[in-house]
Structures are given as structure tokens and as C-alpha cells.
Amino acid sequence: MSLSSRVTGAVTAALMVAASLVMPTAGHAADPTGELEAQRVDSVPAPELAWFTCYGIAQCATAQLPLDYDDPQGASVRIAVVRVKARKPASRIGSLFVNPGGPGGSGTEMALAASGFLSDSVLDRFDVVGFDPRGVGSSDALKCFPSTRDQSVALARMAMFFPYGAKEESGYIRGAQALGRACSDTGGELASAMSTAEAARDMDVLRRALGDAKLTYLGFSYGTALGQYYANMFPDRVRALALDGVINPVSWVGTEATGGRLQDDRLRSADGAYRALTKLLERCDRVGTKRCELAKGDPAKRFAAVARKLRAEPLVLGKDPVAGTVRLTYALFIGLTLSALYTPVAGDLVTQMTAEVETMQAGSAGKARLRAAARAALLDRVTQLRTPARDFPYDNSLEAFAGVMCTDGRHPADAAAWPALTAAADRRAPYFGRAWGWGSAPCAGDTWTAQDEDAYVGPFNRRTSAPVLLVGNYWDPATNYREAVSASKLLPGSRLLTSDNWGHTAYGTSTCVTRAVDAYLLRVALPRAGTVCRSPLQPFTGSPGMMFSRQASAAEAGKQLPPVTAPVGAGPRR
């Protein structure tokens, strides 16, 4: 069953969306692709993609593209591509490129999952195409250490959601420095050629190889940055770009005035997460104890008390056959909270978990049965959401993440500055300032010295050949709604669609959003200016105890979820 037929209230929402759609104004004159970018990509012959059947439902191919587009005859990089063909070829529109975010998310895996999150109408009329950006997944992968052993030893200090306390922070910095220096050295030329601009150039050459005159694209989270890079580097080559969970590229890159700040001080993901948590706890208080376990007393104070006690002393949850003794630390509790906020059912997930921790911390002998149940539930949460360790093959997910982030933007010069900077971020956005701030530690200027001289840093206000659709969610814990608002003001003629849903990104959580995005991709029909989609799935309105698995929620909304206890550090992803 397709996503569009699963969402509540489909008929009503379809009528609402149909009434609100408008076609773009005629005569939307585009800025031309710059001479240098045109020379770079157009001088590269369109690769002949030798498709073969794969995964039972798709076609796979690889393309050899220039490592450096200024030297197209020099070294090359292998890019993996997957295509799931349109179900109704007679009415096929063209190719729909997809990207799940990250950075470092696999476009090929997202294309393979297309039937799980795209609507029937889109699957019928588009070949869904995903490629793994250079350095990522099945493409030529960035490998910063000579062996898995060397990687494991160097990054063991980063094996946490984020560090808390001077000892952990010092170790984390050493691990981040080891990563940055290894990528800048052992990572070789590829570490200097992984900026988002290179992925945009690759996508333009692949677009041409697939026979599409202009690009149709659906990107989530960091994938919205890739879409905006393309829009500004190749503004006259846009058919339709739908960007859900928006990152403002100026915030992503930074300016001379903001370059010395943490990247998340510009993006304010932490602020969005804190805003969502605060609103959720307010609603818990309003609905009362019959609907929210945390409503007796002040839910915000109860959450704060649980966090404060975990900072002082972690909880021992029990034994795991793989991981050994499992402890719930403060950082892991915040990681679990943030992961829950990524889902539409954040209300139940966050408040139930907090109540379970509270029960464990109470330590009353008279409530042994309740404590045992709480312990089992928490242990299950931790083990279910843990990213399994992989000794073989070499896992470069953290390297791929850093390879893009560190070459794209400006970051503070000294890794030793991160403890003070993240502590300040945590004062501004409690609980989440550290969680989001530590992820960029490998990018410190004295650590990550590999730079892409062809990285794109703007401008980001080019007029495209078709209007761009941006989707922002009020309660997104990873891509702050304010980023969607500010980014929409950069691109002339773009349209902002607002949603009040919960979770990270909006497509698939609201029929209103899903159908508006579908109409845009199919017909380049825009929702009316100022449209706000009202999602029926709000905190504490579903069945009590309703749970989304990590895998189900990721497939439903087509996005990256944060690795909660990754074997090598990293915190959340976009």
C-alpha cells in the first residue's frame, strides 16, 4: 500500500490541496548557469550507464566522473546509481532524483525504498533515481584510516552521543582530531573533493546521462542543501526542486562574520529541538494524567529532574549479550529524547521514557515490579536504537559525514574551543546545544586541513527556471523552521509550504503536505502563498503507547535518523 493511501483523511486533504494549488507565473526568467560551472560540467561527456538488474526491483550502474572538474581528463571517482523505473512508462515524466540527507546518507538506498515513502502517482510517472555522493556508500568511499583496527583505536574516544564533563570532552577532542587529521592525510585527494558542490556537479552530469533536459529532485534535511546548491549553480536547469526540512545554505556555509561560530549556532537545530520538547511537555500538562504519564506535577520540571540525576549518576540497565553492561547516561537519555522527537509520535515516546527513568531513579523497594518493568522497557529502547558495531567491512559513515560538512563550511579554528562553545549553546538551547554542537568538532581549522578549492560558497539567491518548493515544519528537531523561512526569502519566486506536524520533515506525516509536494513534482503546481498544513497526528491524540520503530519512521518520511549510540561517535544527523 502506498504512503498516500495510508495517511488519515486523504479525501478531505486532497480537496483542500487541490483548492490551494496554483500554477507558476509564466515568464519565470532564469539566471544563466555561470560560465565556469557550465564549462566544468558540459565538458564532461555524458557517461554511458551500463544498467543491470539488481535487488529484484531496480537497475544499477556506475559512472566514472572527474575527481576534479577543473581537470576532467585526470583522476576519476566512481559513482553508484540506482534507478527504479516508472510503473506506467507510457505516462512517464522523467527522472526524479532523491537524497535522504546526512550528509552521508545513501541515495541508492533511498531509491530502493521508494515504494515505502513515495505516493502511487509519483511512482507511476517517474523513474526514481538515487546516487551515493562521492565518498559515500557504494560510490568510491572516503577511507581515512589504513585499517578497521586503526580506525577503531583512533575513534574509540568518540563512542558516545556527545561528551559530558571534562574527561569525556578531552577524550572526544583527541578522537575528533585523530579523525580530522587522518582524513586530511590518509583520506587523500577524495577528502578534498567531497563538498556539496561536487555532488551537485555530479548530479548535473547524471541528469544529462539519463536524458532529462532539466532536473526534478526531492531532497530531505541536508538533501535540501544539495538541492539549493544545484539551484544556484545551475539555475536554468531546474524543472522542479522539492526541499523538505530545509537548511539555509548561508547558515550551512557561514560567512566571514559567522565563520568562527559553531555551525549549529548558525543552523539552530538545537533551538528547534528544545522548542519542540518544550511545546510537547506543555501539551502533556494540558491533557492530564489519563493521557500523559508525566502530567502529574510539572512535566518540564520532572524532565529536568530526571536529566539532572542522570548527569550525576548513570543508570545501570542490565546486560546485553553483545554490548555487555548497558548504562543509561545523561547523553544517551538526551539522544533517545532527540531520536523520539524525530517521529510523529514524539509525545508518547518522550513522556513514557522519562517516566520509566523516573521510576528507576526512585529506587523504592515497594515498587520492585514497576522498576523491573521500567528497566526492561529502557533496556529495550537502548538496544533497539543502538547502531550495531561493524568490525568488518570498514564503516566510513562518520568519515563521510565529516568529509562533506568539513569541506563545505567555515568552522572555529581550534578544537579545544568546543567545550566552552557547546556549553554556551546548551545554555541557549538546554539539553540539545551540546548534542548538536559536538558533531562538527572534527572540522576545526587546526584539525581538518583538507579543503576543496572548488567548494561553492554562494551566492544563494539566483533566479531558477522554475520556482522551488520549500517545506518547513514548526516542530522539526533537526532543521529549524526558521531556516525554511529564511531560505525561502533567498530564492526569487520560491514558495514556502508550512506544516504543523511533529517529527523531522513533513512529507508522509500529513496528507496535505504529501499531496502538495506530489502536485508540485508532477505538474510544477505550487500551493498558494501562506499555506499551512494541519496534521491530524498531534501529541497525545493517538492510541496511548503508540510506537514507531526507527526503521518504520525512517521509511515513512524518507530521511536520516540520528545514530543514538554509534560505535564511533557522532551525535545526530540531518
Backbone torsions as a table, in degrees:
resi	resn	phi	psi	omega
1	MET	NA	133.8	-177.0
2	SER	-76.6	163.0	179.7
3	LEU	-58.1	-42.7	-174.0
4	SER	-63.5	-29.3	-179.3
5	SER	-86.8	-7.7	-179.6
6	ARG	-93.3	-19.1	-170.9
7	VAL	-81.7	138.7	-176.5
8	THR	-63.6	140.3	174.0
9	GLY	72.1	35.9	-172.6
10	ALA	-62.0	-43.0	-175.6
11	VAL	-65.6	-47.0	-179.8
12	THR	-61.5	-46.0	-178.5
13	ALA	-65.5	-35.4	179.6
14	ALA	-62.0	-41.4	178.7
15	LEU	-65.8	-39.9	178.7
16	MET	-61.9	-45.0	-178.2
17	VAL	-67.7	-43.5	-179.7
18	ALA	-57.6	-38.3	-179.5
19	ALA	-70.7	-23.2	-173.8
20	SER	-98.9	-3.5	-176.2
21	LEU	-80.8	142.3	174.2
22	VAL	-133.6	146.2	176.4
23	MET	-81.2	147.6	-180.0
24	PRO	-62.2	148.5	-179.5
25	THR	-64.1	136.6	178.4
26	ALA	-64.4	153.8	176.9
27	GLY	78.3	32.7	179.1
28	HIS	-78.4	80.1	-174.5
29	ALA	-68.5	132.7	-176.1
30	ALA	-98.8	150.2	167.1
31	ASP	-69.0	146.6	179.8
32	PRO	-78.7	153.0	169.6
33	THR	-59.8	135.0	-178.6
34	GLY	-61.0	151.8	-176.1
35	GLU	-58.0	-42.0	-177.6
36	LEU	-67.2	-45.3	179.9
37	GLU	-66.1	-39.9	177.8
38	ALA	-60.9	-42.5	179.4
39	GLN	-63.4	-41.0	-178.3
40	ARG	-60.7	-53.7	-172.0
41	VAL	-84.3	-35.0	-175.3
42	ASP	-75.4	-18.0	177.0
43	SER	-79.7	-8.6	179.4
44	VAL	-92.9	118.9	178.0
45	PRO	-59.2	141.0	177.1
46	ALA	-61.1	122.7	-178.1
47	PRO	-67.2	144.9	174.5
48	GLU	-83.4	113.6	-176.3
49	LEU	-86.1	111.8	-178.5
50	ALA	-86.6	85.7	-174.8
51	TRP	-69.0	144.4	170.8
52	PHE	-139.5	151.6	-178.9
53	THR	-68.1	135.3	-177.7
54	CYS	-147.5	154.1	176.1
55	TYR	56.7	11.9	177.2
56	GLY	78.5	-17.3	-174.5
57	ILE	-129.9	-2.1	-167.6
58	ALA	-138.4	177.7	171.3
59	GLN	-120.7	140.7	-179.9
60	CYS	-120.4	151.7	175.6
61	ALA	-159.6	166.0	172.1
62	THR	-128.0	151.7	178.5
63	ALA	-128.1	134.5	173.6
64	GLN	-91.9	115.0	-177.9
65	LEU	-121.4	158.7	-176.0
66	PRO	-63.7	134.4	171.5
67	LEU	-63.6	-39.2	178.9
68	ASP	-126.1	114.3	-177.2
69	TYR	-69.5	-10.7	172.3
70	ASP	-81.5	-10.5	179.1
71	ASP	-135.5	68.0	-172.4
72	PRO	-63.0	-18.9	179.0
73	GLN	-92.2	-1.3	-177.7
74	GLY	-87.4	-146.1	-177.6
75	ALA	-60.3	151.1	-179.1
76	SER	-123.4	168.5	177.1
77	VAL	-131.3	140.3	-177.1
78	ARG	-90.7	126.3	-179.1
79	ILE	-113.3	126.0	179.1
80	ALA	-87.3	135.9	-177.3
81	VAL	-131.3	138.4	174.5
82	VAL	-125.2	138.5	177.6
83	ARG	-129.7	128.4	171.3
84	VAL	-108.6	113.5	-168.1
85	LYS	-73.4	152.9	179.7
86	ALA	-57.4	139.7	-177.2
87	ARG	-75.8	-21.9	177.3
88	LYS	-123.0	81.9	-174.0
89	PRO	-58.9	-28.0	-177.9
90	ALA	-66.2	-26.1	179.9
91	SER	-113.1	21.8	-178.2
92	ARG	-62.7	134.3	176.8
93	ILE	-89.4	-41.4	-177.5
94	GLY	160.8	-149.8	-179.1
95	SER	-99.7	140.8	172.0
96	LEU	-113.8	108.9	175.7
97	PHE	-78.8	139.8	179.9
98	VAL	-129.7	149.0	175.1
99	ASN	-145.8	132.5	-173.5
100	PRO	-90.2	-8.8	-179.4
101	GLY	107.0	-153.6	-178.6
102	GLY	130.1	-93.0	-8.7
103	PRO	-62.3	159.0	-177.4
104	GLY	107.7	-1.7	177.2
105	GLY	-71.9	151.2	-175.6
106	SER	-89.5	116.6	174.9
107	GLY	-70.1	-31.3	179.5
108	THR	-67.6	-41.2	178.4
109	GLU	-65.5	-36.2	179.8
110	MET	-66.8	-41.0	177.6
111	ALA	-61.8	-40.2	179.2
112	LEU	-64.0	-28.8	-179.4
113	ALA	-90.9	11.5	-171.3
114	ALA	-56.0	-39.9	-177.0
115	SER	-67.8	-15.0	-179.9
116	GLY	-87.9	-14.2	-178.1
117	PHE	-137.1	-13.8	178.6
118	LEU	-95.4	150.2	-179.2
119	SER	-73.6	157.6	179.8
120	ASP	-56.3	-42.0	-176.5
121	SER	-62.1	-34.6	178.7
122	VAL	-75.9	-43.9	178.9
123	LEU	-62.7	-32.5	-180.0
124	ASP	-66.5	-36.2	-164.9
125	ARG	-113.9	-2.9	178.2
126	PHE	-126.0	141.2	159.8
127	ASP	-74.8	120.4	179.4
128	VAL	-87.5	122.1	-172.8
129	VAL	-121.2	128.5	173.5
130	GLY	-128.2	140.1	173.3
131	PHE	-127.6	146.9	174.7
132	ASP	-84.5	119.3	179.3
133	PRO	-56.2	154.1	179.1
134	ARG	-51.0	136.1	-178.3
135	GLY	89.0	-6.9	-168.9
136	VAL	-119.6	141.9	167.7
137	GLY	55.6	-124.6	-175.4
138	SER	-86.8	-4.5	170.6
139	SER	-77.4	173.2	175.5
140	ASP	-53.3	119.5	-169.2
141	ALA	-95.6	141.7	172.8
142	LEU	-68.8	125.9	179.0
143	LYS	-128.2	108.5	-171.2
144	CYS	-93.4	-11.0	-178.4
145	PHE	-125.5	149.3	-176.9
146	PRO	-63.4	-26.9	-176.7
147	SER	-152.3	166.7	175.7
148	THR	-62.0	-37.6	178.5
149	ARG	-61.1	-47.9	-179.8
150	ASP	-60.5	-41.2	178.7
151	GLN	-63.3	-46.0	-177.3
152	SER	-62.7	-42.2	179.5
153	VAL	-65.1	-44.0	-176.0
154	ALA	-68.5	-35.9	-171.8
155	LEU	-101.5	5.1	179.9
156	ALA	-57.8	-30.4	-178.7
157	ARG	-71.0	-14.5	-179.0
158	MET	-100.7	11.9	-175.3
159	ALA	-80.3	65.1	179.3
160	MET	-161.3	161.5	179.6
161	PHE	-66.1	-44.7	167.7
162	PHE	-161.0	156.6	-179.1
163	PRO	-81.5	147.6	175.3
164	TYR	-137.6	124.1	-177.1
165	GLY	98.6	154.8	-172.0
166	ALA	-60.6	-40.1	-177.7
167	LYS	-64.6	-49.0	179.8
168	GLU	-65.1	-39.5	-179.3
169	GLU	-63.1	-42.4	179.3
170	SER	-62.3	-44.4	178.4
171	GLY	-65.2	-40.8	-179.7
172	TYR	-62.3	-41.7	178.4
173	ILE	-60.0	-43.7	179.7
174	ARG	-63.1	-38.7	176.7
175	GLY	-65.8	-42.6	178.5
176	ALA	-63.4	-38.4	177.7
177	GLN	-66.6	-39.7	177.8
178	ALA	-62.4	-40.4	178.9
179	LEU	-65.6	-50.5	-177.1
180	GLY	-61.0	-42.3	-178.3
181	ARG	-71.8	-36.6	178.0
182	ALA	-65.6	-42.1	179.3
183	CYS	-66.6	-37.0	-179.6
184	SER	-72.0	-18.9	-179.0
185	ASP	-107.1	-76.3	-177.5
186	THR	-63.5	-31.4	179.0
187	GLY	-61.3	-21.6	173.0
188	GLY	61.9	-148.3	-173.4
189	GLU	-64.8	-31.1	-176.9
190	LEU	-64.7	-36.3	179.3
191	ALA	-63.5	-21.4	178.2
192	SER	-97.9	10.8	-176.4
193	ALA	-139.1	36.0	-177.3
194	MET	-117.5	14.4	-179.7
195	SER	-64.9	160.6	179.4
196	THR	-59.3	-30.3	178.2
197	ALA	-60.3	-38.3	179.6
198	GLU	-66.7	-39.2	177.0
199	ALA	-63.9	-37.9	178.0
200	ALA	-65.3	-40.5	177.4
201	ARG	-64.1	-44.3	178.2
202	ASP	-59.2	-42.5	-178.5
203	MET	-64.1	-35.5	179.7
204	ASP	-68.6	-39.3	177.6
205	VAL	-66.9	-40.3	178.4
206	LEU	-65.9	-37.7	175.4
207	ARG	-55.0	-46.0	-179.2
208	ARG	-66.8	-39.3	180.0
209	ALA	-63.5	-29.7	-180.0
210	LEU	-86.0	-4.0	175.4
211	GLY	86.0	15.9	179.6
212	ASP	-90.9	128.8	-179.9
213	ALA	-67.5	-35.3	178.4
214	LYS	-140.3	166.0	-172.2
215	LEU	-90.3	134.0	166.3
216	THR	-113.7	130.3	-167.5
217	TYR	-147.7	140.8	173.5
218	LEU	-128.2	114.9	-177.5
219	GLY	-126.6	142.5	179.8
220	PHE	-114.8	141.0	170.1
221	SER	57.9	-124.0	176.5
222	TYR	-55.7	-27.9	177.0
223	GLY	-59.6	-20.9	174.8
224	THR	-72.0	-29.7	174.9
225	ALA	-65.4	-45.6	177.1
226	LEU	-57.6	-42.6	178.7
227	GLY	-62.5	-40.5	-179.9
228	GLN	-73.0	-33.4	173.1
229	TYR	-59.9	-47.1	179.9
230	TYR	-60.1	-44.5	-178.0
231	ALA	-58.4	-35.6	-176.3
232	ASN	-90.7	-26.1	176.5
233	MET	-83.4	-31.9	-177.4
234	PHE	-132.0	59.2	-169.5
235	PRO	-64.4	-25.9	-179.2
236	ASP	-91.1	10.4	-178.1
237	ARG	-116.4	23.2	-175.6
238	VAL	-101.3	123.9	168.4
239	ARG	-94.2	-50.3	178.3
240	ALA	-161.1	128.2	175.8
241	LEU	-124.4	113.3	176.4
242	ALA	-105.5	120.4	-171.4
243	LEU	-122.7	114.3	-171.3
244	ASP	-118.5	121.3	-175.6
245	GLY	84.0	70.3	-159.1
246	VAL	-87.0	135.1	168.3
247	ILE	-103.0	127.0	173.0
248	ASN	-73.9	120.0	-175.3
249	PRO	-64.1	-25.5	176.1
250	VAL	-67.0	-39.0	175.4
251	SER	-66.6	-40.1	-179.1
252	TRP	-62.2	-45.4	-176.5
253	VAL	-80.7	-41.8	-173.1
254	GLY	85.9	164.3	178.1
255	THR	-122.3	176.9	177.0
256	GLU	-59.9	-32.8	-178.6
257	ALA	-75.7	-29.0	-175.6
258	THR	-110.6	0.6	-173.2
259	GLY	-64.2	-22.2	179.8
260	GLY	-87.4	2.6	-179.5
261	ARG	-97.4	158.4	171.7
262	LEU	-56.6	144.6	179.3
263	GLN	-57.7	-38.7	-178.9
264	ASP	-75.7	-14.7	169.5
265	ASP	-66.3	-22.2	175.4
266	ARG	-90.1	-42.3	-175.8
267	LEU	-79.3	-31.1	179.0
268	ARG	58.7	38.6	171.9
269	SER	-61.8	-39.4	-179.8
270	ALA	-60.2	-39.6	179.5
271	ASP	-65.2	-39.1	177.7
272	GLY	-64.7	-40.0	179.0
273	ALA	-66.0	-42.3	179.9
274	TYR	-66.6	-38.8	177.2
275	ARG	-61.2	-43.2	179.8
276	ALA	-65.5	-44.1	179.7
277	LEU	-62.6	-44.5	-179.4
278	THR	-60.2	-45.6	-179.8
279	LYS	-65.2	-39.7	179.9
280	LEU	-62.0	-43.9	-179.4
281	LEU	-69.6	-32.0	174.4
282	GLU	-63.4	-42.6	-180.0
283	ARG	-68.0	-35.7	175.2
284	CYS	-57.6	-44.0	179.7
285	ASP	-62.0	-37.1	-176.7
286	ARG	-72.7	-38.0	-173.8
287	VAL	-79.0	-20.5	175.1
288	GLY	86.3	176.2	-170.5
289	THR	-71.4	-23.1	178.6
290	LYS	-66.3	-24.8	-176.8
291	ARG	-112.9	-25.0	-178.0
292	CYS	-133.4	120.6	-175.5
293	GLU	-63.0	-20.7	-173.9
294	LEU	-95.7	4.6	-169.9
295	ALA	-77.4	-18.9	179.0
296	LYS	-71.5	116.0	-171.0
297	GLY	88.4	-160.3	-179.3
298	ASP	-96.1	111.1	-177.6
299	PRO	-57.4	-39.1	-179.7
300	ALA	-64.6	-40.1	178.5
301	LYS	-68.5	-37.3	178.3
302	ARG	-66.1	-42.0	176.5
303	PHE	-61.2	-45.8	-179.3
304	ALA	-61.7	-38.5	-179.7
305	ALA	-66.8	-42.0	176.6
306	VAL	-59.3	-47.2	-179.9
307	ALA	-62.1	-42.7	-178.8
308	ARG	-61.7	-43.3	179.8
309	LYS	-67.1	-36.3	177.7
310	LEU	-68.3	-32.2	175.3
311	ARG	-62.9	-35.7	-179.0
312	ALA	-79.2	-36.7	-175.8
313	GLU	-155.3	117.4	176.4
314	PRO	-65.7	159.7	175.1
315	LEU	-95.4	135.6	172.4
316	VAL	-90.1	118.7	-174.8
317	LEU	-95.3	-23.6	-179.3
318	GLY	141.8	-162.1	-177.1
319	LYS	-108.6	142.4	174.3
320	ASP	-119.5	133.9	-176.6
321	PRO	-60.1	-23.0	-179.9
322	VAL	-99.8	-48.0	-171.9
323	ALA	-90.0	-11.5	-176.8
324	GLY	79.3	-142.5	179.9
325	THR	-65.5	128.1	-178.4
326	VAL	-106.3	123.6	179.5
327	ARG	-117.2	140.0	173.3
328	LEU	-97.2	103.9	177.9
329	THR	-89.3	170.7	175.4
330	TYR	-59.6	-46.9	-177.5
331	ALA	-62.7	-38.8	179.7
332	LEU	-68.4	-38.1	176.2
333	PHE	-60.5	-43.3	177.9
334	ILE	-67.1	-37.6	176.8
335	GLY	-62.3	-42.6	176.9
336	LEU	-64.7	-38.5	178.0
337	THR	-63.4	-46.0	179.8
338	LEU	-64.1	-41.3	178.0
339	SER	-61.3	-39.3	177.3
340	ALA	-64.8	-38.1	179.7
341	LEU	-65.7	-16.1	176.5
342	TYR	-72.9	-11.1	-173.5
343	THR	-109.0	157.8	177.0
344	PRO	-67.6	-16.1	-178.5
345	VAL	-106.1	37.1	-177.5
346	ALA	-59.2	-34.5	-176.7
347	GLY	-56.0	-55.0	-179.8
348	ASP	-65.7	-43.0	-175.5
349	LEU	-62.2	-48.3	-176.0
350	VAL	-68.0	-46.5	-174.7
351	THR	-72.5	-36.8	176.4
352	GLN	-63.6	-45.5	-179.7
353	MET	-62.7	-43.1	-179.8
354	THR	-62.2	-41.1	177.9
355	ALA	-64.5	-36.6	177.6
356	GLU	-64.1	-44.3	178.4
357	VAL	-63.5	-41.2	179.1
358	GLU	-58.7	-43.5	178.3
359	THR	-61.4	-43.2	178.0
360	MET	-63.5	-40.7	-176.9
361	GLN	-71.7	-25.4	-177.9
362	ALA	-63.6	-39.0	173.0
363	GLY	67.7	24.5	-178.3
364	SER	-79.2	125.3	-179.7
365	ALA	-64.0	-27.0	-178.9
366	GLY	-74.5	-7.0	-178.9
367	LYS	-120.3	39.5	-175.9
368	ALA	-59.2	-40.5	-178.6
369	ARG	-66.0	-41.4	178.3
370	LEU	-64.9	-40.2	-179.6
371	ARG	-66.6	-39.0	178.4
372	ALA	-63.7	-41.6	178.8
373	ALA	-66.0	-40.7	178.9
374	ALA	-65.1	-42.2	178.6
375	ARG	-60.4	-45.4	-179.4
376	ALA	-63.1	-41.6	-179.7
377	ALA	-64.9	-42.8	-179.6
378	LEU	-67.7	-41.2	178.0
379	LEU	-60.9	-39.8	177.9
380	ASP	-65.0	-41.4	178.8
381	ARG	-59.8	-45.5	-176.3
382	VAL	-67.2	-47.3	-176.8
383	THR	-69.6	-33.9	178.4
384	GLN	-68.7	-33.7	-174.5
385	LEU	-97.1	-1.2	178.8
386	ARG	-74.7	134.9	171.1
387	THR	-74.6	119.6	-175.0
388	PRO	-65.0	141.3	177.3
389	ALA	-67.6	142.3	177.9
390	ARG	-128.0	109.6	178.1
391	ASP	-79.8	-36.8	176.8
392	PHE	-139.0	140.8	-7.0
393	PRO	-74.6	178.7	179.9
394	TYR	-57.8	125.7	-179.1
395	ASP	-101.0	111.4	-175.8
396	ASN	-104.9	21.3	-172.6
397	SER	-61.0	-40.4	179.0
398	LEU	-69.6	-37.2	178.3
399	GLU	-65.5	-40.4	178.4
400	ALA	-64.4	-42.2	177.7
401	PHE	-58.5	-50.9	-178.1
402	ALA	-69.5	-33.2	-177.3
403	GLY	-60.0	-32.5	177.0
404	VAL	-84.0	-52.7	-174.4
405	MET	-59.9	-40.5	-173.9
406	CYS	-77.1	-26.2	179.0
407	THR	-91.1	-15.1	-178.6
408	ASP	-78.9	-43.8	-164.5
409	GLY	-126.6	-178.6	177.6
410	ARG	-92.7	142.6	-177.9
411	HIS	-142.2	160.1	177.2
412	PRO	-56.4	153.6	-171.7
413	ALA	-76.0	-34.8	-168.6
414	ASP	-117.6	123.7	179.5
415	ALA	-60.7	-26.0	180.0
416	ALA	-66.3	-12.0	180.0
417	ALA	-79.9	-15.2	-171.7
418	TRP	-62.4	-40.2	-180.0
419	PRO	-56.8	-46.8	-179.1
420	ALA	-69.1	-39.2	-178.5
421	LEU	-67.8	-41.5	-179.5
422	THR	-73.8	-31.5	175.3
423	ALA	-64.2	-40.0	176.9
424	ALA	-65.0	-39.6	177.9
425	ALA	-63.6	-36.0	179.6
426	ASP	-70.1	-29.5	174.7
427	ARG	-69.9	-34.2	178.4
428	ARG	-75.7	-40.8	-178.0
429	ALA	-130.6	83.4	-174.4
430	PRO	-52.2	144.5	179.6
431	TYR	76.5	-40.4	-169.0
432	PHE	-105.6	-11.0	179.4
433	GLY	-60.5	-45.8	176.9
434	ARG	-68.6	-41.7	-176.5
435	ALA	-56.5	-44.5	180.0
436	TRP	-85.1	-29.6	-174.0
437	GLY	-72.7	-35.3	-174.5
438	TRP	-71.9	-18.6	-176.3
439	GLY	-61.3	-24.8	-178.0
440	SER	-94.9	7.6	-176.8
441	ALA	-56.7	-37.1	178.4
442	PRO	-64.3	-12.5	-174.6
443	CYS	-88.3	0.1	-179.7
444	ALA	-51.4	141.0	-174.7
445	GLY	-58.1	-31.4	-179.7
446	ASP	-85.9	3.8	-176.3
447	THR	-116.3	-54.7	-179.5
448	TRP	-97.3	101.0	-176.2
449	THR	-101.9	-9.5	176.9
450	ALA	-72.8	122.7	-178.5
451	GLN	-127.9	145.8	177.6
452	ASP	-96.0	109.1	-177.7
453	GLU	-66.4	-15.6	179.0
454	ASP	-104.9	17.7	174.3
455	ALA	-62.6	146.1	-179.6
456	TYR	-96.0	129.9	-178.5
457	VAL	-122.6	14.7	177.9
458	GLY	123.5	174.4	6.6
459	PRO	-75.1	162.1	-179.7
460	PHE	-118.8	31.1	-177.0
461	ASN	-128.2	34.7	-178.7
462	ARG	-78.7	150.7	177.6
463	ARG	-88.1	122.6	-174.9
464	THR	-92.7	162.3	-177.5
465	SER	-72.3	-15.3	170.9
466	ALA	-142.2	149.4	-179.6
467	PRO	-65.4	145.0	179.8
468	VAL	-94.0	138.4	177.2
469	LEU	-101.2	122.7	176.8
470	LEU	-113.4	136.7	-178.6
471	VAL	-118.4	122.6	178.9
472	GLY	-120.9	141.6	-176.6
473	ASN	-114.4	126.5	-178.9
474	TYR	-51.5	-39.6	-167.8
475	TRP	-111.0	26.7	-179.1
476	ASP	-72.1	125.8	-178.5
477	PRO	-87.9	-1.1	-176.1
478	ALA	-119.1	-38.2	178.0
479	THR	-122.6	102.1	-174.2
480	ASN	-58.0	135.1	-179.0
481	TYR	-54.0	-33.3	-178.5
482	ARG	-62.4	-26.4	177.6
483	GLU	-67.0	-39.5	177.2
484	ALA	-64.3	-40.7	180.0
485	VAL	-64.1	-49.0	-177.1
486	SER	-69.5	-36.6	178.9
487	ALA	-66.6	-36.4	179.7
488	SER	-64.4	-25.5	179.5
489	LYS	-80.8	-13.8	179.1
490	LEU	-79.4	-43.8	-172.8
491	LEU	-88.4	113.4	179.6
492	PRO	-57.9	133.0	176.3
493	GLY	81.5	-1.9	-179.6
494	SER	-73.6	166.3	-178.1
495	ARG	-130.4	133.1	176.9
496	LEU	-99.8	124.5	172.0
497	LEU	-106.9	123.8	-176.6
498	THR	-102.7	142.9	176.7
499	SER	-130.2	148.2	176.9
500	ASP	-105.4	22.6	-179.1
501	ASN	-75.8	167.9	176.0
502	TRP	-104.1	150.5	-178.5
503	GLY	107.3	176.6	-178.2
504	HIS	-91.3	119.1	-174.9
505	THR	74.2	172.1	-169.9
506	ALA	-124.0	-28.4	-178.8
507	TYR	-59.1	127.1	179.4
508	GLY	95.2	-13.3	178.6
509	THR	-104.4	-8.2	-178.6
510	SER	-147.0	124.2	178.8
511	THR	-59.7	-36.3	179.6
512	CYS	-58.3	-49.0	179.3
513	VAL	-66.1	-47.3	-175.5
514	THR	-58.7	-45.6	-178.3
515	ARG	-71.5	-32.3	177.1
516	ALA	-66.8	-42.1	178.2
517	VAL	-66.0	-42.2	178.3
518	ASP	-59.4	-45.7	-179.6
519	ALA	-61.5	-37.4	178.9
520	TYR	-67.5	-45.9	-179.0
521	LEU	-64.9	-38.6	-176.0
522	LEU	-77.7	-41.6	-171.3
523	ARG	-125.9	2.1	-173.4
524	VAL	54.5	37.7	177.3
525	ALA	-93.8	126.6	-175.8
526	LEU	-93.7	146.3	167.9
527	PRO	-67.4	155.0	179.5
528	ARG	-63.5	148.9	179.8
529	ALA	-57.0	136.1	178.4
530	GLY	85.6	4.5	-179.3
531	THR	-63.7	131.3	174.1
532	VAL	-120.6	121.7	178.8
533	CYS	-88.7	129.6	-179.8
534	ARG	-100.1	114.9	-178.8
535	SER	-84.8	132.8	179.2
536	PRO	-73.0	-19.5	-177.9
537	LEU	-91.1	94.8	-179.2
538	GLN	-113.0	162.1	-179.8
539	PRO	-55.2	134.4	174.1
540	PHE	66.9	25.6	175.8
541	THR	-112.8	-12.3	178.0
542	GLY	-89.2	-166.0	177.8
543	SER	-71.1	132.7	177.6
544	PRO	-55.3	137.8	179.5
545	GLY	82.5	2.0	-179.5
546	MET	-59.9	131.5	-175.9
547	MET	-129.3	143.0	169.5
548	PHE	-109.9	131.5	173.2
549	SER	-72.3	159.2	179.6
550	ARG	-59.3	-44.0	-177.6
551	GLN	-66.7	-42.2	-177.7
552	ALA	-64.9	-43.3	-178.1
553	SER	-68.4	-33.8	178.1
554	ALA	-66.3	-43.4	179.1
555	ALA	-67.6	-35.6	-176.2
556	GLU	-64.1	-42.2	-175.0
557	ALA	-107.8	-0.6	174.3
558	GLY	62.9	52.5	-176.3
559	LYS	-146.3	171.2	176.9
560	GLN	-86.5	134.8	172.1
561	LEU	-103.7	156.5	-174.9
562	PRO	-74.3	136.6	173.3
563	PRO	-72.0	116.9	-169.9
564	VAL	-76.9	-44.0	177.9
565	THR	-133.3	63.8	-177.1
566	ALA	-62.5	148.0	178.8
567	PRO	-61.9	-30.8	168.7
568	VAL	-124.2	130.9	-162.3
569	GLY	-34.7	-156.4	166.3
570	ALA	133.8	-26.5	-179.0
571	GLY	62.9	-159.4	-172.3
572	PRO	-77.9	164.1	176.2
573	ARG	-121.7	160.9	174.9
574	ARG	-108.2	NA	NA
